[in-house]
């Protein structure tokens, strides 16, 4: 008994030391990630004089909100922020529904066509979307979709399908087929089976896909600048580019705009964090 107790004590001490070291390393890594965000928030309250004359790590002398007021006016935030929210919300909602349905068909149907479709989507991930700029723009121009809201939304949906189908298909394998078979025996149609049985079980995967696609679309600059040129259709990231020129750059206003653009993403991640962790681990949903 004494030997067992001593072994348990040694294992607990070892576990405590290892845990302590891991916690230190995680804390250091977290500080490296948090530091840039803290610097951006600090700089967003600085005046131009403080930005250029004071130390880069010095705190703002006062709680100055003039940068945020200037960003609101210069970037026309009511329009650009609203456009960004609209494009992102509609595109992500369409992608989640389409990718979920496509992944369900691929996972449940064993025909050669569906296997080819899965390989087709996976290959699409390997092609950088920057290489597709020219053909996408040519097609959009010929269909009169450039500089339109529907055009930029369809562009985001088209470029996001490959990754979405890949994520949803890998998660679909964890959903038991018996639930769908029981639903069919009870008389559920194909559509009701998907929307009432399958889709609720896909919440972790949908949350993961929603967060990843929202980050990508919200922060996109290249595709938005390619498809949109009208002032009333610009996104926040495209509008921020106007703050930088060869003659002068308004860094303090840009940093204030960055802080504003970060807030919706932070709120979204906090709300979906629980499902996001489950989706990343592709965990147990059979219960």
Rosetta silent file (secondary structure, phi, psi, omega in degrees, C-alpha in Angstrom):
SEQUENCE: XXXXXXXXXXXXXXXXXXXXXXXXXXXXXXXXXXXXXXXXXXXXXXXXXXXXXXXXXXXXXXXXXXXXXXXXXXXXXXXXXXXXXXXXXXXXXXXXXXXXXXXXXXXXXXXXXXXXXXXXXXXXXXXXXXXXXXXXXXXXXXXXXXXXXXXXXXXXXXXXXXXXXXXXXXXXXXXXXXXXXXXXXXXXXXXXXXXXXXXXXXXXXXXXXXXXXXXXXXXXXXXXXXXXXXXXXXXXXXXXXXXXXXXXXXXXXXXXXXXXXXXXXXXXXXXXXXXXXXXXXXXXXXX
SCORE:     score description
SCORE:     0.000 S_00000001
   1 L     0.000  -40.650  179.961    0.000    0.000    0.000 S_00000001
   2 H   -64.679  -38.195  179.310    2.852    2.350    0.868 S_00000001
   3 H   -64.425  -42.937  179.442    4.517    1.627   -2.483 S_00000001
   4 H   -62.817  -42.831  179.426    1.282    2.366   -4.350 S_00000001
   5 H   -62.823  -41.002  179.840    0.769    5.620   -2.437 S_00000001
   6 H   -66.907  -37.995  177.955    4.329    6.740   -3.156 S_00000001
   7 H   -64.492  -43.058  178.601    3.911    5.914   -6.871 S_00000001
   8 H   -61.458  -41.042  179.750    0.654    7.904   -6.982 S_00000001
   9 H   -63.903  -42.897  179.838    2.346   10.885   -5.306 S_00000001
  10 H   -63.323  -43.360  179.808    5.244   10.770   -7.807 S_00000001
  11 H   -64.902  -39.019  178.364    2.819   10.578  -10.767 S_00000001
  12 H   -65.131  -41.573  178.691    0.782   13.504   -9.406 S_00000001
  13 H   -64.114  -41.188  178.568    3.928   15.588   -8.934 S_00000001
  14 H   -64.033  -44.380  179.380    5.064   14.737  -12.470 S_00000001
  15 H   -63.519  -40.213  179.810    1.647   15.570  -13.863 S_00000001
  16 H   -65.070  -42.593  179.215    1.581   18.842  -11.958 S_00000001
  17 H   -64.327  -45.367  180.000    5.022   19.865  -13.244 S_00000001
  18 H   -63.581  -41.987  178.891    4.145   18.956  -16.856 S_00000001
  19 H   -63.870  -40.346 -179.653    0.831   20.783  -16.595 S_00000001
  20 H   -63.833  -42.427  179.100    2.529   23.839  -15.146 S_00000001
  21 H   -64.882  -43.390  179.152    5.082   23.944  -17.980 S_00000001
  22 H   -62.532  -41.836  178.937    2.346   23.544  -20.599 S_00000001
  23 H   -63.218  -38.387  177.293    0.322   26.328  -19.007 S_00000001
  24 H   -63.521  -45.934 -179.693    3.324   28.643  -19.083 S_00000001
  25 H   -63.412  -40.525  178.727    3.950   27.906  -22.761 S_00000001
  26 H   -65.756  -39.583  178.305    0.268   28.437  -23.612 S_00000001
  27 H   -63.207  -42.409  178.360    0.258   31.720  -21.688 S_00000001
  28 H   -63.625  -43.774  178.833    3.326   32.964  -23.574 S_00000001
  29 H   -62.995  -39.894  179.131    1.764   31.964  -26.903 S_00000001
  30 H   -63.811  -38.620  178.779   -1.493   33.713  -25.952 S_00000001
  31 H   -63.678  -37.593  178.026    0.421   36.908  -25.114 S_00000001
  32 H   -63.892  -34.575  178.868    2.044   36.862  -28.554 S_00000001
  33 H   -78.814  -36.314 -176.366   -1.419   36.685  -30.142 S_00000001
  34 H   -77.679  -31.933 -175.392   -3.047   39.234  -27.829 S_00000001
  35 H   -54.746  -48.731  179.498   -0.215   41.806  -27.991 S_00000001
  36 H   -60.301  -37.181  178.942   -0.893   42.988  -31.594 S_00000001
  37 H   -65.446  -42.791  177.531   -4.602   43.442  -30.805 S_00000001
  38 H   -62.516  -39.187  179.163   -3.747   45.472  -27.699 S_00000001
  39 H   -65.448  -41.365  179.111   -1.324   47.627  -29.694 S_00000001
  40 H   -62.944  -45.150  179.714   -3.967   48.305  -32.372 S_00000001
  41 H   -63.705  -41.727  178.615   -6.563   49.294  -29.767 S_00000001
  42 H   -62.641  -45.388 -179.100   -4.010   51.523  -28.004 S_00000001
  43 H   -66.150  -29.052 -178.140   -2.965   53.203  -31.263 S_00000001
  44 H   -67.337  -17.079  178.115   -6.596   53.810  -32.238 S_00000001
  45 L  -100.686   -0.186 -178.747   -6.872   56.282  -29.317 S_00000001
  46 L   -86.804  152.660  171.761   -3.622   58.113  -30.075 S_00000001
  47 L   -84.031  168.522  179.367   -3.316   61.410  -31.896 S_00000001
  48 H   -62.880  -34.689  178.632   -1.027   61.721  -34.925 S_00000001
  49 H   -64.320  -44.771  178.273    1.500   63.570  -32.778 S_00000001
  50 H   -64.427  -36.285 -177.081    1.597   60.737  -30.233 S_00000001
  51 H   -63.045  -41.091 -173.943    1.874   58.172  -33.016 S_00000001
  52 H   -94.652  -27.132 -174.926    5.031   59.645  -34.529 S_00000001
  53 H   -99.040  -36.557 -177.386    6.769   61.244  -31.531 S_00000001
  54 L   -80.365  170.050  177.548    6.054   58.961  -28.563 S_00000001
  55 L   -65.234  142.999 -179.485    7.385   55.486  -27.971 S_00000001
  56 L   -58.407  -28.680 -178.163    5.558   52.741  -29.940 S_00000001
  57 L   -95.680    0.403 -179.590    4.726   50.941  -26.683 S_00000001
  58 L   -72.359  143.905  178.940    3.601   54.056  -24.809 S_00000001
  59 L   -75.233  155.486  177.809   -0.047   54.219  -23.781 S_00000001
  60 L   -62.951  139.897 -176.884   -2.359   56.845  -25.240 S_00000001
  61 L   -69.112  -28.541  179.386   -2.298   60.035  -23.188 S_00000001
  62 L  -148.053  163.802  178.799   -6.089   60.356  -23.196 S_00000001
  63 L   -80.717   80.480 -172.531   -9.212   58.444  -24.178 S_00000001
  64 L   -93.214  116.142 -178.914   -9.423   60.113  -27.599 S_00000001
  65 L  -101.840    8.642 -179.597  -12.424   59.048  -29.720 S_00000001
  66 H   -63.037  -32.497  178.921  -11.792   61.538  -32.519 S_00000001
  67 H   -63.216  -37.967  179.372  -10.199   58.805  -34.621 S_00000001
  68 H   -69.665  -38.011  176.889  -13.415   56.804  -34.506 S_00000001
  69 H   -65.431  -42.158  178.308  -15.481   59.858  -35.466 S_00000001
  70 H   -64.629  -40.716  178.401  -13.094   60.560  -38.361 S_00000001
  71 H   -63.570  -39.675  179.029  -13.276   56.917  -39.477 S_00000001
  72 H   -60.654  -38.837 -177.971  -17.075   57.064  -39.386 S_00000001
  73 H   -80.380  -50.089 -175.232  -17.054   60.092  -41.701 S_00000001
  74 H   -65.164  -38.612 -176.165  -14.174   59.267  -44.045 S_00000001
  75 L   -91.970   -1.933 -178.512  -15.142   55.637  -44.601 S_00000001
  76 L    51.209   57.800 -169.288  -18.891   56.297  -44.745 S_00000001
  77 H   -59.589  -31.603  179.165  -19.328   53.503  -42.205 S_00000001
  78 H   -59.065  -36.386 -178.877  -23.113   53.365  -42.399 S_00000001
  79 H   -85.698  -53.398 -174.817  -22.799   52.255  -46.030 S_00000001
  80 H   -66.590  -41.104  178.056  -19.536   50.310  -46.078 S_00000001
  81 H   -66.695  -41.516  178.030  -20.150   48.498  -42.788 S_00000001
  82 H   -63.783  -40.495  177.252  -23.719   47.671  -43.843 S_00000001
  83 H   -62.534  -43.147 -179.593  -22.516   46.349  -47.207 S_00000001
  84 H   -62.726  -43.349  178.032  -19.913   44.156  -45.522 S_00000001
  85 H   -62.581  -44.363 -178.234  -22.493   42.723  -43.127 S_00000001
  86 H   -63.836  -50.820 -179.694  -24.947   42.079  -45.978 S_00000001
  87 H   -59.315  -44.440 -176.918  -22.437   40.408  -48.307 S_00000001
  88 H   -68.013  -46.632 -175.911  -21.022   38.255  -45.513 S_00000001
  89 H   -64.289  -47.192 -178.241  -24.341   37.194  -43.980 S_00000001
  90 H   -66.571  -43.704 -178.914  -26.030   36.263  -47.275 S_00000001
  91 H   -64.086  -45.439 -178.631  -22.941   34.500  -48.679 S_00000001
  92 H   -66.956  -41.364  178.377  -22.282   32.486  -45.522 S_00000001
  93 H   -61.220  -44.607  178.838  -25.955   31.505  -45.139 S_00000001
  94 H   -64.518  -41.547 -179.664  -26.094   30.311  -48.757 S_00000001
  95 H   -65.554  -41.956 -179.279  -22.804   28.426  -48.409 S_00000001
  96 H   -61.988  -44.463 -179.510  -23.838   26.670  -45.189 S_00000001
  97 H   -67.983  -47.468 -177.109  -27.117   25.435  -46.719 S_00000001
  98 H   -67.713  -43.673 -179.334  -25.616   24.425  -50.084 S_00000001
  99 H   -66.931  -36.902  177.605  -22.494   22.793  -48.637 S_00000001
 100 H   -64.349  -44.504  179.470  -24.551   20.869  -46.088 S_00000001
 101 H   -66.358  -42.339  179.367  -26.899   19.510  -48.755 S_00000001
 102 H   -65.222  -42.154  179.424  -24.027   18.656  -51.114 S_00000001
 103 H   -65.230  -37.069  178.020  -22.056   16.935  -48.343 S_00000001
 104 H   -62.843  -44.626  179.353  -25.141   14.917  -47.337 S_00000001
 105 H   -64.431  -42.690 -178.883  -25.598   13.668  -50.905 S_00000001
 106 H   -66.750  -40.649 -176.703  -21.905   12.823  -51.281 S_00000001
 107 H   -72.349  -32.775 -174.664  -21.700   11.019  -47.918 S_00000001
 108 H   -93.839  -26.378 -179.138  -24.869    8.962  -48.364 S_00000001
 109 L   -97.794  131.552 -174.860  -24.696    8.138  -52.089 S_00000001
 110 L  -103.671   12.459 -179.368  -21.987    5.708  -53.153 S_00000001
 111 L   -70.208  164.214 -178.645  -22.219    6.195  -56.922 S_00000001
 112 H   -65.495  -34.181 -179.505  -19.244    7.121  -59.100 S_00000001
 113 H   -60.914  -42.210 -177.165  -20.722   10.546  -59.846 S_00000001
 114 H   -73.432  -32.691  174.538  -20.750   11.504  -56.153 S_00000001
 115 H   -66.028  -41.432  177.271  -17.218   10.197  -55.635 S_00000001
 116 H   -64.182  -39.712 -179.823  -16.091   12.274  -58.603 S_00000001
 117 H   -61.689  -41.003  179.584  -17.960   15.287  -57.189 S_00000001
 118 H   -64.450  -45.409  177.959  -16.109   14.953  -53.879 S_00000001
 119 H   -61.775  -37.479  179.545  -12.725   14.731  -55.622 S_00000001
 120 H   -61.585  -44.527  179.611  -13.724   17.725  -57.752 S_00000001
 121 H   -68.728  -38.640  179.535  -14.422   19.836  -54.677 S_00000001
 122 H   -64.744  -42.050  177.720  -11.211   18.709  -52.939 S_00000001
 123 H   -61.939  -33.216  178.743   -9.151   19.621  -56.015 S_00000001
 124 H   -62.315  -28.051  177.740  -10.831   23.024  -55.926 S_00000001
 125 H   -68.584  -32.515 -175.690   -9.217   23.676  -52.510 S_00000001
 126 H   -75.150  -16.402 -179.692   -5.759   23.155  -54.006 S_00000001
 127 L   -91.760  119.097  178.413   -6.254   25.899  -56.602 S_00000001
 128 L   -64.927  134.565 -175.662   -5.570   29.385  -55.166 S_00000001
 129 H   -67.469  -17.451  175.365   -8.530   31.641  -55.836 S_00000001
 130 H   -63.395  -29.866  179.456   -6.147   34.396  -56.947 S_00000001
 131 H   -72.308  -13.393 -177.825   -5.464   32.279  -60.039 S_00000001
 132 H   -99.791    4.521 -177.213   -9.169   32.428  -60.882 S_00000001
 133 H   -54.044  -51.329 -174.610   -9.449   36.225  -60.871 S_00000001
 134 H   -64.430  -52.692  179.358   -9.412   36.625  -64.646 S_00000001
 135 H   -62.659  -35.858  178.621  -11.924   33.879  -65.595 S_00000001
 136 H   -64.716  -42.677 -178.882  -14.248   34.887  -62.738 S_00000001
 137 H   -68.081  -40.068  179.483  -14.195   38.509  -63.818 S_00000001
 138 H   -62.061  -45.629  178.857  -14.738   37.650  -67.489 S_00000001
 139 H   -63.690  -45.229  179.132  -17.744   35.463  -66.668 S_00000001
 140 H   -62.709  -37.795  179.871  -19.144   38.084  -64.285 S_00000001
 141 H   -67.566  -43.450 -179.147  -18.676   40.847  -66.847 S_00000001
 142 H   -67.746  -28.067  178.620  -20.402   38.901  -69.628 S_00000001
 143 L   -93.247    7.168  179.543  -23.322   38.080  -67.325 S_00000001
 144 L    59.122   39.022 -179.887  -23.560   41.725  -66.183 S_00000001
 145 L  -103.652   -8.597  178.292  -22.806   40.725  -62.583 S_00000001
 146 L   -72.143  145.647  179.911  -19.853   43.037  -61.976 S_00000001
 147 L    60.578   35.832  175.534  -20.495   46.007  -59.706 S_00000001
 148 L  -133.841  154.934  179.702  -23.716   44.426  -58.393 S_00000001
 149 H   -66.399  -45.736 -179.070  -24.642   43.012  -55.004 S_00000001
 150 H   -63.640  -32.485 -179.783  -25.809   39.679  -56.390 S_00000001
 151 H   -65.335  -47.467 -178.698  -22.584   39.381  -58.391 S_00000001
 152 H   -69.007  -32.135  177.425  -20.226   39.671  -55.429 S_00000001
 153 H   -67.881  -45.281  177.798  -22.401   37.286  -53.372 S_00000001
 154 H   -62.738  -35.229  177.915  -22.374   34.657  -56.142 S_00000001
 155 H   -64.076  -43.756  178.402  -18.618   35.111  -56.433 S_00000001
 156 H   -66.168  -38.583  178.927  -18.130   34.401  -52.722 S_00000001
 157 H   -64.608  -43.932 -178.950  -20.440   31.390  -52.899 S_00000001
 158 H   -63.947  -41.589 -177.136  -18.582   29.967  -55.910 S_00000001
 159 H   -79.972  -15.906 -178.851  -15.123   30.376  -54.350 S_00000001
 160 H  -100.106   -6.661 -175.880  -16.197   29.019  -50.946 S_00000001
 161 H   -63.985  -42.540 -175.393  -18.006   25.849  -52.030 S_00000001
 162 H   -59.311  -51.489 -179.238  -14.933   23.598  -52.232 S_00000001
 163 H   -64.959  -40.040 -179.058  -13.764   24.216  -48.681 S_00000001
 164 H   -64.280  -43.981  179.234  -17.315   24.096  -47.304 S_00000001
 165 H   -64.889  -39.146  179.269  -18.147   20.751  -48.900 S_00000001
 166 H   -61.980  -46.491 -179.916  -14.856   19.276  -47.658 S_00000001
 167 H   -64.236  -46.868 -175.508  -15.527   20.330  -44.053 S_00000001
 168 H   -69.665  -35.466  179.832  -19.164   19.215  -44.049 S_00000001
 169 H   -66.057  -41.969  179.328  -18.475   15.853  -45.728 S_00000001
 170 H   -64.650  -32.021  178.616  -15.852   14.893  -43.145 S_00000001
 171 H   -80.134  -28.880 -176.884  -18.320   15.716  -40.352 S_00000001
 172 H   -61.865  -27.041 -179.107  -21.242   13.958  -42.051 S_00000001
 173 L   -66.921  -17.584  179.797  -19.608   10.567  -41.451 S_00000001
 174 L   -84.847   -9.409 -179.347  -20.212   10.967  -37.693 S_00000001
 175 L   -88.875  123.393 -177.380  -23.994   11.161  -38.135 S_00000001
 176 L   -66.729  134.826  179.765  -25.650    7.720  -37.841 S_00000001
 177 H   -69.517  -25.040 -176.770  -27.565    6.598  -40.921 S_00000001
 178 H   -59.283  -32.870  178.679  -30.090    4.791  -38.692 S_00000001
 179 H   -63.663  -40.768  179.609  -31.709    8.106  -37.744 S_00000001
 180 H   -70.343  -38.562  178.041  -32.449    8.881  -41.379 S_00000001
 181 H   -64.646  -39.284  177.481  -33.745    5.366  -42.020 S_00000001
 182 H   -65.370  -37.076  178.842  -36.071    5.656  -39.033 S_00000001
 183 H   -65.842  -39.440  178.590  -37.325    9.007  -40.343 S_00000001
 184 H   -66.286  -38.397  178.537  -38.099    7.497  -43.742 S_00000001
 185 H   -63.737  -34.564  178.800  -40.003    4.631  -42.094 S_00000001
 186 L   -77.115   -2.531  175.782  -42.057    7.225  -40.209 S_00000001
 187 L    97.811   13.108  179.189  -42.980    8.813  -43.526 S_00000001
 188 L   -72.776  138.663  175.834  -40.610   11.805  -43.639 S_00000001
 189 L   -75.104  173.774 -179.643  -39.883   13.163  -47.088 S_00000001
 190 H   -61.778  -43.549 -178.118  -36.342   13.717  -48.351 S_00000001
 191 H   -68.539  -41.649 -179.543  -36.459   17.435  -47.583 S_00000001
 192 H   -67.989  -35.427  177.333  -37.959   16.979  -44.127 S_00000001
 193 H   -60.640  -42.800 -178.808  -35.369   14.322  -43.284 S_00000001
 194 H   -70.308  -50.433 -173.932  -32.568   16.722  -44.103 S_00000001
 195 H   -75.561  -27.346 -177.176  -33.974   19.857  -42.476 S_00000001
 196 H   -98.348  -29.506 -176.008  -35.509   18.158  -39.396 S_00000001
 197 H  -107.364  -53.480 -172.197  -33.082   15.311  -38.701 S_00000001
 198 H   -76.108  -49.161 -174.121  -29.725   15.904  -40.392 S_00000001
 199 H   -59.849  -42.576  177.165  -29.328   19.684  -40.193 S_00000001
 200 H   -59.648  -30.494  179.077  -29.793   19.970  -36.391 S_00000001
 201 H   -77.998  -12.702 -179.514  -27.002   17.408  -35.960 S_00000001
 202 L   -92.088    8.669 -176.026  -24.724   19.480  -38.185 S_00000001
 203 H   -54.849  -46.449  179.296  -24.680   22.477  -35.833 S_00000001
 204 H   -60.259  -43.744  179.865  -20.999   22.049  -34.782 S_00000001
 205 H   -67.003  -39.840  178.845  -19.848   21.721  -38.397 S_00000001
 206 H   -65.037  -39.030  178.000  -22.059   24.609  -39.492 S_00000001
 207 H   -65.039  -42.972  177.675  -20.692   26.807  -36.694 S_00000001
 208 H   -60.712  -47.343 -179.774  -17.114   25.948  -37.678 S_00000001
 209 H   -65.422  -38.619  179.339  -17.825   26.667  -41.328 S_00000001
 210 H   -61.667  -45.649 -179.447  -19.682   29.875  -40.461 S_00000001
 211 H   -64.137  -46.728 -177.121  -16.767   31.257  -38.430 S_00000001
 212 H   -65.241  -44.694 -179.148  -14.128   30.355  -41.027 S_00000001
 213 H   -69.776  -35.610  178.203  -16.094   31.688  -43.990 S_00000001
 214 H   -63.683  -44.304  176.745  -17.096   34.843  -42.122 S_00000001
 215 H   -58.639  -43.661 -176.624  -13.459   35.628  -41.335 S_00000001
 216 H   -67.077  -48.877 -176.056  -12.517   35.037  -44.965 S_00000001
 217 H   -72.813  -41.518 -177.576  -15.326   37.049  -46.582 S_00000001
 218 H   -60.537  -40.380 -176.037  -15.387   39.855  -44.003 S_00000001
 219 L   -93.647    3.959 -177.018  -11.652   40.557  -44.403 S_00000001
 220 L   -68.194  137.335  176.135  -11.518   40.014  -48.165 S_00000001
 221 L  -120.150  -44.734 -171.977  -10.042   42.842  -50.195 S_00000001
 222 H   -62.886  -51.647 -177.587   -8.890   41.455  -53.546 S_00000001
 223 H   -67.998  -38.069  179.337  -12.159   39.925  -54.746 S_00000001
 224 H   -66.282  -40.471  179.120  -14.273   42.796  -53.416 S_00000001
 225 H   -70.665  -26.513  179.111  -12.104   45.406  -55.134 S_00000001
 226 H   -73.241  -41.757 -173.424  -12.242   43.397  -58.368 S_00000001
 227 H   -92.783  -18.362 -173.376  -16.029   43.103  -58.509 S_00000001
 228 L  -122.524  130.596  176.272  -17.068   46.380  -56.861 S_00000001
 229 L  -129.869  -22.237  179.363  -16.207   49.924  -57.951 S_00000001
 230 L   -71.553  142.914 -178.108  -19.280   51.965  -57.022 S_00000001
 231 H   -62.249  -35.292 -177.004  -19.118   53.944  -53.771 S_00000001
 232 H   -75.150  -10.353 -177.222  -22.510   52.660  -52.616 S_00000001
 233 H  -111.936   -1.940 -174.868  -21.383   49.024  -52.978 S_00000001
 234 L   -68.800  150.555  175.468  -17.915   49.173  -51.393 S_00000001
 235 L   -93.804  173.145 -177.004  -16.990   47.039  -48.389 S_00000001
 236 H   -65.995  -40.712 -179.100  -15.173   48.232  -45.289 S_00000001
 237 H   -66.829  -37.619  177.640  -11.810   46.734  -46.304 S_00000001
 238 H   -68.573  -39.473  179.675  -11.975   48.349  -49.754 S_00000001
 239 H   -66.018  -34.784 -179.455  -12.924   51.708  -48.222 S_00000001
 240 H   -64.673  -24.531  179.188   -9.978   51.548  -45.803 S_00000001
 241 H   -63.587  -25.463 -179.724   -7.591   51.463  -48.742 S_00000001
 242 H   -68.496  -15.394  179.574   -8.540   55.081  -49.461 S_00000001
 243 H   -78.998   -9.284 -177.614   -6.781   56.111  -46.221 S_00000001
 244 E  -118.355  132.372  178.568   -3.408   55.180  -47.703 S_00000001
 245 L  -146.276  175.689  179.366   -1.710   56.958  -50.580 S_00000001
 246 L   -70.219  -27.807 -177.567    1.804   57.741  -51.845 S_00000001
 247 L   -84.154  -45.935 -175.789    1.674   61.232  -50.315 S_00000001
 248 L  -153.451  156.752  179.213    0.201   60.562  -46.878 S_00000001
 249 E  -135.844  133.245 -179.210   -1.407   57.824  -44.786 S_00000001
 250 L   -98.373   83.313 -173.976   -3.924   58.228  -42.001 S_00000001
 251 H   -69.656  -40.488 -176.926   -2.839   55.378  -39.730 S_00000001
 252 H   -63.410  -41.698  177.201   -4.759   56.406  -36.625 S_00000001
 253 H   -66.549  -40.066  178.824   -8.071   56.543  -38.494 S_00000001
 254 H   -63.301  -40.680  179.812   -7.316   53.229  -40.208 S_00000001
 255 H   -67.476  -36.319  175.353   -6.554   51.565  -36.864 S_00000001
 256 H   -64.067  -40.141  177.251   -9.814   52.873  -35.429 S_00000001
 257 H   -65.191  -36.165  177.901  -11.634   51.394  -38.442 S_00000001
 258 H   -63.906  -42.544  178.106   -9.844   48.081  -37.869 S_00000001
 259 H   -60.293  -42.906  178.636  -11.052   47.988  -34.256 S_00000001
 260 H   -62.679  -40.395 -178.371  -14.623   48.600  -35.449 S_00000001
 261 H   -71.394  -24.101 -179.104  -14.318   45.819  -38.033 S_00000001
 262 H   -75.154  -33.233 -172.302  -12.979   43.365  -35.436 S_00000001
 263 H   -54.979  -50.143  179.658  -15.935   43.710  -33.054 S_00000001
 264 H   -60.255  -37.468  178.831  -18.552   41.741  -35.082 S_00000001
 265 H   -66.485  -39.520  178.562  -16.083   38.901  -35.647 S_00000001
 266 H   -64.993  -42.756  179.041  -15.241   38.738  -31.944 S_00000001
 267 H   -63.872  -42.797  179.285  -18.939   38.657  -31.002 S_00000001
 268 H   -61.611  -44.277 -178.819  -19.631   35.927  -33.568 S_00000001
 269 H   -65.324  -40.357  179.183  -16.769   33.766  -32.309 S_00000001
 270 H   -63.063  -40.986 -178.615  -17.838   34.146  -28.673 S_00000001
 271 H   -68.373  -35.190 -174.818  -21.419   33.143  -29.538 S_00000001
 272 H  -105.799   11.254 -174.424  -20.377   30.079  -31.593 S_00000001
 273 H   -59.847  -41.580 -177.888  -17.294   29.083  -29.616 S_00000001
 274 H   -61.546  -47.237  179.502  -18.900   26.005  -28.057 S_00000001
 275 H   -70.491  -32.248 -178.712  -20.021   24.610  -31.407 S_00000001
 276 H   -63.375  -42.589  179.920  -16.769   25.664  -33.066 S_00000001
 277 H   -64.404  -41.322  177.303  -14.686   23.516  -30.699 S_00000001
 278 H   -63.625  -42.333 -179.276  -16.956   20.511  -31.328 S_00000001
 279 H   -65.763  -36.036  179.769  -16.763   21.039  -35.074 S_00000001
 280 H   -69.166  -33.038  178.932  -12.976   21.240  -35.062 S_00000001
 281 H   -88.736   -8.365 -176.099  -12.698   17.963  -33.173 S_00000001
 282 L    47.345   58.331 -168.860  -15.476   16.339  -35.214 S_00000001
 283 L   -85.430 -166.652 -174.474  -16.724   14.968  -31.936 S_00000001
 284 L   -76.998  120.027  176.575  -19.492   12.763  -30.716 S_00000001
 285 L  -121.517    9.151 -176.463  -22.948   13.875  -31.801 S_00000001
 286 L   -73.257  -20.782  179.051  -24.597   10.488  -31.519 S_00000001
 287 L   -71.905    0.000    0.000  -26.037   11.300  -28.116 S_00000001
